[in-house]
Amino acid sequence: MIIKRDFIYTPKGKSRMLHIWLPDNYDSSADRYPVMYFFDGHNLFSDEDATFGKSWGMADFLKGWPKEIIVVGIECGHEGDERLGEYSPYRTKTGFLSRQAAMGDETFRWITGEIKPMIDREYRTYPDRACTGIAGSSMGGLMALYGVTRYNSVFSKAGCVSSSIIFCLPHILKEIERASIDPDTRVYLSWGTREARGILDPGKPDTVSFTYRCNKAAASRLQRAGAAAMTYCQVGGGHCEADWEKQLPVFMDYLWMS
């Protein structure tokens, strides 16, 4: 069951759609459920809602997945570069992030201070950090990594799919280094060979890809901080929902089932 409801994005005073998945037995039981929050919620469930006409196929995945969970997809702004600003935790000196408003932390204060309390109040959830995860792709993947680091007291799990960390690697590494990270933290970091920058030998993408080195650096820093981190190279994977859909069983099982 998918519920759509508007919710005011307080930093801008604008409405943002929430796409909320409830397990099929939600209405017929009194059970409580863990919650996974996703960025770009419009791309999760419906091809009709998806920006490029192809969703993650999240509903079909969840129907066949053995763990029952609530998924909250948080839609971004769609005017101009709103999404980039809302999903930018840092403003860099150069590159495209230098031109963004860097509202990522405001977005997380909105999620942790307003959306999550509403979800925990109005739905039957397990509200503790052990039962709360965050995920996203591209800029949403960067935000998921930032969130599990800066807001580690809220999120114990993060799916960082095709994350845009290459544009602000020094910032996110410093963020991890100065954070207080609970050992009960699990992070998934992935990239596809068709999107990886710096590939000189397609037969050995992991040896020459700058994208690989950035993700491995983040994983190593997380592991030194005491967290568990998994890196995943999707051979033939590109920067699109069709390929991210194929990773759903990989990272959802890693974060929640192992």
Sequence and secondary structure as in RCSB ss.txt:
>XXXX:A:sequence
MIIKRDFIYTPKGKSRMLHIWLPDNYDSSADRYPVMYFFDGHNLFSDEDATFGKSWGMADFLKGWPKEIIVVGIE
CGHEGDERLGEYSPYRTKTGFLSRQAAMGDETFRWITGEIKPMIDREYRTYPDRACTGIAGSSMGGLMALYGVTR
YNSVFSKAGCVSSSIIFCLPHILKEIERASIDPDTRVYLSWGTREARGILDPGKPDTVSFTYRCNKAAASRLQRA
GAAAMTYCQVGGGHCEADWEKQLPVFMDYLWMS
>XXXX:A:secstr
 EEEEEEEETTTTEEEEEEEE  TTTTT    B EEEEESGGGTS TTTSTTS    HHHHHHHSSS  EEEEE 
   STTHHHHHT S   SSSGGGGS   HHHHHHHIIIIIHHHHHHHS B  SGGGEEEEEETHHHHHHHHHHHH
TTTT SEEEEES  GGGSHHHHHHHHHHS   SS EEEEEEETTT TT S TTSHHHH HHHHHHHHHHHHHHHT
T EEEEEEETT  SSHHHHHHHHHHHHHHHHT 
